Amino acid sequence: MDLKTFVQNRVAKIQELYPNQLWRHVPSDQNPAHLVSRGVDPEELLQQNLWFNGPTFFSGDDYPNRTINCREKLDEYNSELKNCVNEQIENFQSVLNIHVRGKFKGINKVAGPLTTKEFEKAETYLVKKVQEQEFSSDINHLKTVHIELVSDLTSQAFIAALKRFMARRGKCEKLFSDNGKNFVGASNEIKKLLEIVRKPDEKLANYLAAEEIEWKFIPARSPNFGGLWEAAIKSSKYHLKRVVNGINLTYEELLTVTVQIEGILNSRPLCPLSNNDDDFQVLTPAHFLINRSLNSLEEPNLTKCKESNLKKWQKITKIVQLMWKFWSRNYLNRLQQRGKWMFEKNNVKIGDLVLIIEENLPTYKWALGRIVELYYGEDKKVRFVKIKTQYSTCKRAISKICVLPMEDP
């Protein structure tokens, strides 16, 4: 029976409420309900026999028969829905394809091959996720140097420096600091600011975390409790005092010097980027900040020039170059220590990344190389090694090389 959708729904509802009843169809012209629903005058309604007695076939057995044309029975097919997923993705390229499509599920579908930019974003995201999962403990130990110059030692100046730091490096969960009076005062001010942040005014949320920063102080006048950051402070303050002593610098000039010193400390080698013998690049703290090593502008060597012959900004360049000279010499001297009687050191190994000492060259021009062969003495200690550089190979005594840190940066 071909019925309209509304009628089909009503019939289905009636059959659901009264399933054991025999139902017949009443044509529209014999349906008394239509008299009221479609409108009729009261005088005319009183004269309607259909309204009071119903259809005429109710009083007899001559119900109207209507032919119902049934559709042919269709063949029935049973189907089963299964999830077809590979147990293991074959290659990294497949992961990139999946991730790129997954990231853009909420936007309009675009036909065509994936773009280079989409692959780069997907690869960067996947590498970050793998690093967070597999090297979570290593990530917690990463450290770089950030130097801020303040105009005075007040709490307000320190809060301004903290805001600049968070704007450039992001917010931090824990903040360890010295127990100076300006830091203690700043801690109290920060707590007041955080109370304001928790209220409807959210403007300060860009500078401070939504949760209160865990502020920890070391004992007063006890820099040894500082550990890592105090070591970085020592590296910068010790040499900065030596090269700036007696020179009057403006705020802008001193800021330039401190930022360049920050770049020097963040360029220190931590470990090789890979174990490939043909790869001479090293991992530095700068890689965690800008994803590559820091490269400064090449400038002439001014360390031996008299200050009276230099212009103002050339003097700044000389200060930075002297800082690099003293710091690199100190750093490389530590790497060259070979205590024979005080304590035993491990032998160098094949594959170690080293700097080749050249007495007649400045330290920044020493060549990088990898040890490819070892030569032992009678005491089974390595006495000299064969080194492969980017352009050639050479042999050097171990006293003429600086082994870069491999395991404990």
C-alpha positions as CSV (number, residue, x, y, z in Angstrom):
1,M,0.0,0.0,0.0
2,D,1.4,3.3,-1.1
3,L,0.9,5.9,1.7
4,K,2.3,9.3,2.4
5,T,5.1,9.5,4.9
6,F,2.8,11.2,7.6
7,V,0.2,8.5,7.1
8,Q,2.7,5.7,7.3
9,N,4.1,7.1,10.6
10,R,0.6,7.4,12.1
11,V,-0.4,3.8,11.0
12,A,2.9,2.4,12.5
13,K,2.2,4.2,15.8
14,I,-1.4,2.9,16.0
15,Q,-0.3,-0.6,15.2
16,E,2.3,-0.3,17.9
17,L,-0.3,0.8,20.5
18,Y,-3.0,-1.8,19.5
19,P,-1.1,-4.7,17.9
20,N,-3.9,-7.3,18.1
21,Q,-6.7,-5.3,16.4
22,L,-8.0,-5.6,12.8
23,W,-7.7,-2.3,11.0
24,R,-9.5,-1.2,7.9
25,H,-9.1,1.9,5.8
26,V,-11.8,4.5,5.7
27,P,-11.8,6.6,2.5
28,S,-11.6,10.4,3.0
29,D,-15.1,11.1,1.6
30,Q,-16.6,8.8,4.2
31,N,-14.5,9.9,7.2
32,P,-16.6,11.9,9.7
33,A,-13.5,13.5,11.3
34,H,-12.9,15.4,8.1
35,L,-16.1,17.4,8.6
36,V,-14.7,19.2,11.6
37,S,-11.0,19.2,10.6
38,R,-11.8,20.8,7.2
39,G,-14.4,23.1,8.5
40,V,-18.3,23.0,8.3
41,D,-21.1,25.3,9.6
42,P,-23.0,24.2,12.7
43,E,-26.3,24.2,10.9
44,E,-24.9,22.0,8.2
45,L,-23.3,19.7,10.7
46,L,-26.7,19.0,12.4
47,Q,-27.9,17.7,9.1
48,Q,-25.0,15.4,8.4
49,N,-25.9,11.8,8.8
50,L,-22.2,10.9,8.4
51,W,-21.4,12.8,11.6
52,F,-23.9,11.1,13.8
53,N,-24.0,7.5,12.4
54,G,-20.6,7.2,10.7
55,P,-20.0,5.5,7.3
56,T,-22.9,3.5,5.9
57,F,-20.8,0.3,5.6
58,F,-20.6,0.2,9.4
59,S,-24.2,-1.1,9.6
60,G,-23.6,-4.0,7.2
61,D,-21.1,-6.5,6.0
62,D,-20.2,-4.8,2.7
63,Y,-16.9,-3.3,3.7
64,P,-15.1,-1.8,0.8
65,N,-12.3,-3.9,-0.5
66,R,-9.2,-2.3,-1.8
67,T,-6.6,-4.1,-3.9
68,I,-3.1,-3.9,-2.4
69,N,-0.2,-4.3,-4.7
70,C,2.8,-5.9,-2.9
71,R,6.2,-5.4,-4.2
72,E,8.3,-8.3,-5.3
73,K,10.4,-9.8,-2.6
74,L,14.0,-8.8,-2.9
75,D,16.9,-11.1,-2.4
76,E,18.4,-10.7,1.0
77,Y,22.2,-10.3,1.4
78,N,23.9,-10.4,4.7
79,S,26.9,-8.2,5.0
80,E,29.5,-7.9,7.8
81,L,31.4,-4.7,8.6
82,K,35.0,-5.2,9.5
83,N,37.8,-2.8,10.4
84,C,40.8,-3.4,8.1
85,V,43.9,-1.9,9.8
86,N,47.5,-2.9,9.2
87,E,49.1,-4.2,12.4
88,Q,52.3,-2.4,11.6
89,I,52.9,0.7,9.4
90,E,55.4,-0.2,6.8
91,N,57.5,3.0,6.7
92,F,57.7,6.5,8.2
93,Q,56.2,8.1,5.0
94,S,53.0,6.3,5.8
95,V,52.9,7.8,9.2
96,L,53.3,11.3,7.7
97,N,50.4,10.7,5.3
98,I,48.2,9.6,8.1
99,H,49.1,12.4,10.4
100,V,48.7,15.1,7.7
101,R,45.2,13.9,6.9
102,G,44.3,13.5,10.6
103,K,45.4,17.1,11.5
104,F,43.1,18.7,8.9
105,K,40.0,16.7,9.6
106,G,37.9,19.7,10.6
107,I,38.5,21.7,7.4
108,N,37.3,21.3,3.9
109,K,38.7,18.4,2.0
110,V,41.2,19.4,-0.7
111,A,42.1,17.0,-3.5
112,G,45.5,16.5,-4.8
113,P,48.9,15.4,-3.4
114,L,50.2,16.6,0.0
115,T,52.4,19.7,-0.1
116,T,55.9,20.0,1.2
117,K,54.8,22.3,4.0
118,E,52.2,19.7,5.2
119,F,54.9,17.0,5.3
120,E,57.3,19.3,7.2
121,K,54.6,20.1,9.8
122,A,53.7,16.4,10.2
123,E,57.3,15.4,10.5
124,T,58.1,18.0,13.2
125,Y,55.0,17.0,15.2
126,L,55.8,13.3,15.1
127,V,59.5,13.9,16.1
128,K,58.4,16.0,19.0
129,K,55.9,13.3,20.2
130,V,58.6,10.6,19.9
131,Q,61.1,12.7,21.9
132,E,58.5,13.5,24.6
133,Q,57.7,9.8,25.0
134,E,61.2,8.2,24.6
135,F,63.4,10.9,26.0
136,S,61.3,12.5,28.7
137,S,64.0,12.3,31.4
138,D,66.6,13.8,29.0
139,I,64.3,16.7,28.1
140,N,64.0,17.5,31.8
141,H,67.8,17.9,32.0
142,L,68.2,20.2,29.0
143,K,69.6,23.6,29.9
144,T,70.6,26.8,28.1
145,V,71.8,30.2,29.1
146,H,69.6,33.2,29.1
147,I,71.0,36.6,30.3
148,E,68.8,39.6,31.1
149,L,70.1,43.1,31.8
150,V,68.2,45.1,34.4
151,S,68.5,48.8,35.2
152,D,68.6,48.3,39.0
153,L,68.1,45.7,41.7
154,T,64.5,46.5,42.6
155,S,61.7,44.0,42.5
156,Q,60.0,46.0,39.7
157,A,63.1,45.6,37.5
158,F,63.2,41.9,38.2
159,I,59.5,41.4,37.4
160,A,60.1,43.2,34.1
161,A,63.0,40.9,33.3
162,L,60.8,37.9,34.1
163,K,58.1,39.1,31.8
164,R,60.7,39.5,29.0
165,F,62.0,36.0,29.6
166,M,58.5,34.5,29.4
167,A,57.7,36.4,26.3
168,R,60.8,35.0,24.5
169,R,61.2,31.5,26.1
170,G,57.7,30.7,27.3
171,K,56.3,30.3,30.8
172,C,58.1,28.1,33.3
173,E,56.6,25.8,36.0
174,K,59.4,26.1,38.5
175,L,61.7,29.0,39.1
176,F,64.9,28.5,41.1
177,S,66.7,31.7,42.2
178,D,69.2,33.2,44.6
179,N,68.0,34.4,47.9
180,G,68.7,38.1,47.2
181,K,66.4,40.6,48.8
182,N,65.1,41.8,45.4
183,F,64.1,38.2,44.5
184,V,62.3,37.7,47.8
185,G,60.4,40.9,47.3
186,A,59.6,39.9,43.8
187,S,58.1,36.6,45.0
188,N,55.6,38.5,47.2
189,E,54.7,40.8,44.2
190,I,54.2,37.8,42.0
191,K,51.8,36.2,44.4
192,K,49.7,39.4,44.4
193,L,49.8,39.4,40.6
194,L,48.7,35.7,40.5
195,E,45.7,36.6,42.7
196,I,44.7,39.2,40.1
197,V,45.1,36.6,37.3
198,R,42.7,34.2,39.0
199,K,40.0,36.9,38.9
200,P,38.1,37.8,35.7
201,D,40.9,40.1,34.5
202,E,43.0,37.8,32.4
203,K,45.4,40.4,30.9
204,L,48.3,39.2,33.0
205,A,47.9,35.6,32.0
206,N,50.1,36.2,29.0
207,Y,53.0,36.9,31.3
208,L,52.4,34.4,34.2
209,A,51.2,30.9,34.3
210,A,47.5,30.2,35.2
211,E,48.9,28.2,38.1
212,E,51.2,29.8,40.6
213,I,54.9,29.5,39.8
214,E,56.7,27.3,42.3
215,W,59.3,29.6,43.5
216,K,62.3,28.1,45.3
217,F,65.2,30.0,47.0
218,I,68.6,28.7,47.8
219,P,70.2,29.7,51.1
220,A,71.6,33.2,51.3
221,R,75.3,33.5,50.2
222,S,75.4,29.8,49.2
223,P,75.9,29.7,45.4
224,N,77.1,26.1,45.7
225,F,73.4,25.1,46.2
226,G,72.7,26.6,42.7
227,G,74.5,23.9,40.9
228,L,73.8,24.2,37.1
229,W,72.7,27.8,36.9
230,E,75.4,29.0,39.2
231,A,78.0,27.3,37.0
232,A,76.7,29.2,34.0
233,I,76.7,32.5,36.1
234,K,80.3,31.8,37.0
235,S,81.3,31.2,33.4
236,S,79.8,34.5,32.3
237,K,80.6,36.8,35.3
238,Y,84.2,35.7,35.7
239,H,85.3,36.4,32.1
240,L,82.9,39.4,31.7
241,K,84.6,41.1,34.7
242,R,88.0,40.5,33.2
243,V,87.2,42.0,29.8
244,V,84.9,44.9,30.9
245,N,86.9,45.9,33.9
246,G,87.5,49.7,33.8
247,I,85.4,50.3,30.7
248,N,82.3,52.5,31.0
249,L,79.5,51.1,28.8
250,T,76.1,52.5,28.2
251,Y,73.0,50.4,28.8
252,E,72.7,49.5,25.1
253,E,76.3,48.6,24.8
254,L,76.3,46.4,27.9
255,L,73.1,44.7,26.6
256,T,74.7,43.9,23.3
257,V,77.7,42.4,25.1
258,T,75.6,40.2,27.4
259,V,73.4,38.9,24.6
260,Q,76.5,38.0,22.6
261,I,78.0,36.3,25.7
262,E,74.7,34.4,25.9
263,G,75.2,33.2,22.3
264,I,78.8,32.1,23.1
265,L,77.7,30.0,26.1
266,N,74.8,28.5,24.1
267,S,77.3,27.5,21.3
268,R,79.2,25.1,23.5
269,P,79.3,21.6,22.2
270,L,77.3,19.0,24.1
271,C,77.7,15.8,22.1
272,P,77.9,14.8,18.4
273,L,74.7,15.0,16.4
274,S,75.1,11.4,15.2
275,N,77.5,8.4,15.3
276,N,78.3,8.7,11.6
277,D,82.0,9.0,11.0
278,D,81.5,11.5,8.2
279,D,79.3,13.8,10.4
280,F,81.4,16.4,12.2
281,Q,78.5,18.5,13.5
282,V,77.9,18.8,17.3
283,L,74.7,19.3,19.3
284,T,74.7,22.7,21.1
285,P,72.1,24.3,23.5
286,A,71.2,26.6,20.6
287,H,69.7,23.6,18.8
288,F,67.0,23.5,21.4
289,L,66.2,27.2,21.0
290,I,66.4,27.7,17.2
291,N,66.8,24.2,15.9
292,R,70.3,24.9,14.6
293,S,73.7,26.2,15.7
294,L,74.4,29.9,16.2
295,N,76.4,31.6,13.6
296,S,77.7,35.2,14.3
297,L,78.8,37.6,11.7
298,E,82.4,37.2,10.7
299,E,84.5,40.2,11.9
300,P,88.2,40.9,11.9
301,N,90.2,39.9,14.9
302,L,90.5,43.0,17.2
303,T,91.9,41.3,20.3
304,K,95.5,42.6,19.7
305,C,94.5,46.1,18.6
306,K,94.9,49.1,20.9
307,E,91.7,50.6,22.3
308,S,92.9,54.1,21.4
309,N,92.7,53.1,17.7
310,L,89.2,51.6,17.9
311,K,85.8,53.2,17.5
312,K,83.1,52.7,20.1
313,W,81.5,49.6,18.6
314,Q,84.8,48.1,17.6
315,K,85.6,48.2,21.4
316,I,82.4,46.2,22.0
317,T,83.5,43.7,19.4
318,K,86.9,43.4,21.0
319,I,85.2,42.8,24.4
320,V,83.1,39.9,23.0
321,Q,86.2,38.4,21.2
322,L,88.2,38.5,24.4
323,M,85.4,36.9,26.2
324,W,85.3,34.1,23.6
325,K,89.1,33.7,23.8
326,F,89.2,33.4,27.6
327,W,86.1,31.2,27.9
328,S,87.0,28.8,25.0
329,R,90.6,28.5,26.4
330,N,89.2,27.7,29.8
331,Y,86.7,25.2,28.4
332,L,89.2,23.4,26.2
333,N,91.7,23.2,29.0
334,R,89.2,21.3,31.1
335,L,88.6,18.9,28.2
336,Q,92.4,18.4,27.9
337,Q,92.9,17.3,31.5
338,R,94.6,13.9,31.7
339,G,95.2,13.3,35.4
340,K,97.7,10.3,35.5
341,W,98.3,10.0,39.3
342,M,95.3,11.8,40.8
343,F,92.6,9.6,39.2
344,E,92.2,7.3,36.2
345,K,90.5,8.5,33.1
346,N,88.9,6.3,30.5
347,N,90.7,5.8,27.2
348,V,89.5,7.6,24.1
349,K,87.4,5.5,21.8
350,I,87.0,5.1,18.0
351,G,84.2,7.4,16.9
352,D,84.9,10.1,19.5
353,L,84.5,13.6,18.2
354,V,87.6,15.8,19.0
355,L,89.2,19.2,18.4
356,I,92.7,19.1,16.9
357,I,94.9,21.5,18.8
358,E,96.9,23.9,16.6
359,E,99.3,26.1,18.5
360,N,99.6,28.7,15.8
361,L,95.8,29.1,15.2
362,P,93.1,30.6,17.4
363,T,90.8,28.1,19.1
364,Y,87.8,28.9,16.9
365,K,89.8,27.7,13.9
366,W,90.7,24.3,15.3
367,A,89.5,21.5,13.1
368,L,86.9,19.0,14.1
369,G,87.5,15.3,13.5
370,R,86.6,11.8,14.5
371,I,89.0,9.2,15.9
372,V,89.2,6.3,13.4
373,E,92.2,4.3,14.8
374,L,93.9,4.0,18.2
375,Y,97.6,3.4,19.0
376,Y,98.5,2.0,22.5
377,G,101.6,2.2,24.6
378,E,103.2,-0.6,26.7
379,D,100.9,0.2,29.6
380,K,97.9,-0.4,27.3
381,K,96.9,3.2,27.4
382,V,96.2,5.1,24.2
383,R,99.2,7.3,23.3
384,F,98.2,8.8,19.9
385,V,95.3,8.4,17.5
386,K,94.5,8.7,13.8
387,I,91.9,11.3,13.1
388,K,89.6,11.8,10.1
389,T,88.6,15.4,9.4
390,Q,86.4,16.8,6.7
391,Y,89.3,17.2,4.3
392,S,92.0,14.7,5.3
393,T,93.4,12.4,8.0
394,C,96.2,12.9,10.4
395,K,97.8,11.5,13.5
396,R,98.0,13.3,16.9
397,A,99.1,12.5,20.4
398,I,96.3,12.5,22.9
399,S,97.8,15.6,24.5
400,K,97.1,17.5,21.3
401,I,93.4,16.8,21.1
402,C,90.3,17.9,23.0
403,V,87.7,15.2,23.3
404,L,84.2,16.7,23.2
405,P,81.7,15.4,25.8
406,M,79.8,12.4,24.5
407,E,77.7,10.9,27.3
408,D,77.6,13.5,30.1
409,P,77.3,17.0,28.6
